[in-house]
Amino acid sequence: MSLSYPAVAPLILLSLSNVFMTFAWYGHLKVKAAPLMLVILVSWGIAFFEYCLAVPANRIGHQVYSAAQLKTIQEVISLTVFVAFSVLYLKESVGWNTLIGFGLIALGAAFVFRG
């Protein structure tokens, strides 16, 4: 695979979109006193920016990747971003069992890109 714009742009855009989505889904766990409806509305607002990155990522990426490959890329990035978010933002440790489980998912993802 080349380092062309349609090959690389989705990786960058999906990485950024996953940061937004991870904050939308899990960022509120640090502010448990906030009313649920407010948390939902703020999460929707954050998710808007996630969509503004994910949709173009998939549109551009589909020039060189299949839809299944794009979804696989997104999932692997999502797990990677989540581990970093969990440790750095939520201050939760990630155990070996979680890392092994995520590793197995990544191994499964490798099969999507095989031949």
C-alpha positions as CSV (number, residue, x, y, z in Angstrom):
1,M,0.0,0.0,0.0
2,S,1.2,3.5,-0.8
3,L,1.3,6.5,1.4
4,S,-1.2,8.3,-0.8
5,Y,-3.7,10.8,0.6
6,P,-6.6,8.4,0.3
7,A,-4.6,5.7,2.2
8,V,-3.3,8.0,5.0
9,A,-6.0,10.6,5.5
10,P,-8.5,8.1,6.9
11,L,-6.0,7.0,9.6
12,I,-5.6,10.5,10.8
13,L,-9.2,11.5,10.6
14,L,-10.4,8.3,12.2
15,S,-7.9,8.7,15.0
16,L,-9.1,12.2,15.7
17,S,-12.8,11.2,15.4
18,N,-12.2,8.4,18.0
19,V,-10.8,10.9,20.4
20,F,-14.0,12.9,20.2
21,M,-16.2,9.8,20.4
22,T,-14.4,8.4,23.4
23,F,-14.9,11.7,25.2
24,A,-18.6,11.7,24.1
25,W,-19.2,8.2,25.4
26,Y,-16.9,8.1,28.5
27,G,-15.8,11.6,29.4
28,H,-18.9,12.2,31.6
29,L,-17.7,9.4,34.0
30,K,-15.6,12.0,35.7
31,V,-18.6,14.3,36.4
32,K,-21.1,11.9,37.8
33,A,-23.0,14.7,39.6
34,A,-24.0,16.2,36.2
35,P,-27.7,15.6,35.3
36,L,-28.1,12.8,32.8
37,M,-30.0,14.9,30.3
38,L,-27.2,17.5,30.3
39,V,-24.6,14.7,29.8
40,I,-26.6,13.4,26.9
41,L,-26.8,16.8,25.2
42,V,-23.1,17.5,25.7
43,S,-22.2,14.1,24.4
44,W,-24.3,14.7,21.3
45,G,-22.5,18.0,20.7
46,I,-19.2,16.3,21.0
47,A,-20.3,13.4,18.7
48,F,-21.2,16.0,16.0
49,F,-17.5,16.7,15.6
50,E,-16.7,13.0,15.6
51,Y,-19.1,12.6,12.6
52,C,-17.5,15.6,10.9
53,L,-14.3,13.6,10.9
54,A,-15.5,10.0,10.5
55,V,-17.7,10.6,7.5
56,P,-15.0,12.2,5.3
57,A,-12.5,9.6,6.6
58,N,-14.7,6.8,5.3
59,R,-15.6,8.6,2.1
60,I,-11.9,9.3,1.3
61,G,-10.7,5.9,2.6
62,H,-13.2,3.9,0.5
63,Q,-11.0,4.9,-2.6
64,V,-8.4,2.4,-1.3
65,Y,-10.0,0.4,1.5
66,S,-13.1,-1.8,1.5
67,A,-15.9,-0.9,3.9
68,A,-14.9,-3.9,6.1
69,Q,-11.3,-2.7,6.2
70,L,-12.4,0.8,7.1
71,K,-14.5,-0.6,10.0
72,T,-11.6,-2.7,11.1
73,I,-9.3,0.3,11.1
74,Q,-11.8,2.2,13.1
75,E,-12.2,-0.5,15.7
76,V,-8.4,-0.9,16.2
77,I,-8.0,2.8,16.5
78,S,-11.0,2.9,18.9
79,L,-9.4,0.4,21.2
80,T,-6.1,2.1,21.2
81,V,-7.6,5.5,21.9
82,F,-9.8,4.0,24.7
83,V,-6.8,2.4,26.5
84,A,-4.9,5.8,26.4
85,F,-8.1,7.6,27.5
86,S,-8.8,5.2,30.3
87,V,-5.3,5.5,31.7
88,L,-4.6,9.2,31.1
89,Y,-8.0,10.7,31.7
90,L,-10.0,8.3,33.9
91,K,-6.9,7.3,35.8
92,E,-7.9,3.6,35.5
93,S,-5.4,0.9,35.2
94,V,-5.6,-1.5,32.2
95,G,-4.9,-5.1,33.2
96,W,-3.2,-7.8,31.2
97,N,-6.5,-9.6,30.6
98,T,-7.8,-6.4,28.9
99,L,-4.6,-5.9,26.9
100,I,-4.6,-9.6,25.8
101,G,-8.3,-9.3,24.8
102,F,-7.7,-6.2,22.8
103,G,-4.6,-7.8,21.3
104,L,-6.7,-10.8,20.1
105,I,-9.2,-8.3,18.5
106,A,-6.2,-6.7,16.7
107,L,-5.0,-10.1,15.6
108,G,-8.5,-10.8,14.2
109,A,-8.4,-7.4,12.4
110,A,-5.2,-8.5,10.7
111,F,-7.1,-11.3,9.0
112,V,-9.4,-8.7,7.4
113,F,-6.4,-7.2,5.6
114,R,-4.9,-10.5,4.6
115,G,-4.8,-11.2,0.8
